[in-house]
């Protein structure tokens, strides 16, 4: 009696599910990061800075954070510090108030992202926050 080979898996279906899942994770993560930066900016900047600015900050901040990580992230202690400074630098560039305000916005954004992600994890939705390092 000859053994039969298992039925082939449709790779197109698997790839489509992976793409949809990846897009969904990106969108939720991007939304969380944008909301967190918006809240941080509203708490520390005296005027309404807009949701669009927070979205740009989240996208550009994540890009700069990753780029610095590629070149310097491997250096123990110094690499992560440089990555964080680059991210805070993007916030400083986008919002008025200087480095102190940028650090405050970064801290509040990180805290808000942690709280949002904790709430999402209670609902069974586990993800990260795009544009917020370390979350």
N, C-alpha and C positions, 0 to 999 in steps of 0.2 A: 504494500500500500504506500503510495507516494504522498509525501507531505505537501500541503498547499501553502503557498506564500500568503502572508497577510495582505489584506486589501490595502491598496495605496491610499495614503492620506492626501487629501486635496490641499496642496500647499497654498493655493490662492485664497482659500477660506481662512487658513491660519494667518497668512500675511495680512489680510483685510482686518481680522480681529485685532491683531497686534497694532496696526496703524490706527484704528479707531480708538483702541485703549490708550495708546500713546498720546493721541490728540486730546482725548478727554482728560488725561492726567495733566498735560500741559495747560489746558484751559483752566482747570480747577486751581492748579498751582499758580498760574499767572493771575487769576482773579484774587486769590488769597494774598499774594504778594502786593498787588496793586491796592487792595483795600487796606492792608497793614501800613503801607507807606502813606496812603491818604490820611489815615487816622493819625499817624505820627506827625505829619506835616500840619494837620489841623490843630493838634495839641500845642505845637511849638512855634508855629508861624501865625502872626496876628491876622492874616487875611486868608481868604479862600484861594487856594492855589490850584484847585481843579483836579479832577479825576484823571484827565488826559496826561497831565504832567506826571502824576504818580505812575501811570502805565508806562510812559516813556522811561521814567527812572527805573522801574522794575526791569524792563527789557534791557536797557543799556547797562544798568548795574550788574545784572546777571552775566552779560557778555564780558564786561570788563573784569569782573570777579573770576570768571572762567579763564580768560586770557592771561591774567596775571598768575593764576594757578598753574597754567601750562608751563610757564617759564620759571616761576619761582616757588610754586607750591611744594616742590619736593624738598626744599631747604627746611630742616627742622626748626621750629619755632618762628623763624624769620618769615618763611613762606606764608603761613596762615595770617601773620600780622600784616604783611604787605597786601594780601588779598583783601583783608578786612578794610585796610586803609584806602585801597582803591575803590571799594564799594562806597565807603563813607565819602570819598572824594567825588563820586558821581552825585551823591545826595547834596553835597556842598555846592556843586556846580549848578544843580537844578533849583535849589531853594535859597532864599536870602537868609542872612544871619551869621554866616561864617562857620568855622569848624565846630564850635561848641553846639550850635543849633543842629548841625548835621549829625553830630554824635547823638544828640537827644532824639532826633527823628529816627535814626537808626535803631536806638534802643527801644523806643516805643513801638516801632514797626516790628521788630523782632518779638517783643512781648505780645503784641496783638496777633501776629502770625501763629505763635505758639498756642495761644488761647483758641483761635479759630480752628487750628488743626486738631487740638484736643477735642473740641466739640465735634468735628467731622469724624474723628476716630471713634467717638461714642456712637455715632450713627453707622459705623462700619465702613466709612469712606476714609481710607488711609492714603495720604499723599504727602507732598512737601510743598513748600512755598517758593515759587519761582521768583527770583529777585530778592530773596531774603536769605543771606548766608547762614548756614548752620541750623536750618529748620527743616 
